[in-house]
Amino acid sequence: MQDFSFCLLFFLKKVCYNITEQMFYKKYGEVAMKINLEVIAAFDLDGNIHPKAIVWEDGRVFDIDRVLDVRRAASLKAGGLGMRYICQIRGKEVKLFNDEGHWFMEK
């Protein structure tokens, strides 16, 4: 029964999220894009994720110089809620998002 209630809760969360996202785009008429990324990361003993590099869509790898900030935040341009990592890559500030194991950047 516990597995069923967890699956139902997960499903309802996704449905509510998708409806909210669709209402936002209808209201504001914006088409936001997510750039899906593969991220090379390290995990510490406490389970925290430390991104080390990103793999771009065409296969190029960019090392992350530093992680400047980590916090739970929403992607206002592309939708999604999860952990936001503000990183420095080649001297440029980049926002990476991890939404339940799905990594992306705003376009």
Secondary structure, 3 states (H helix, E strand, C coil): CHHHHHHHHHHHHHHHHHHHHHHHHHHHCCCCCEEECEEEEEECCCCCEEEEEEECCCCCEEECCEEEEEEEEECCCCCCEEEEEEEEECCEEEEEEEECCEEEEEC
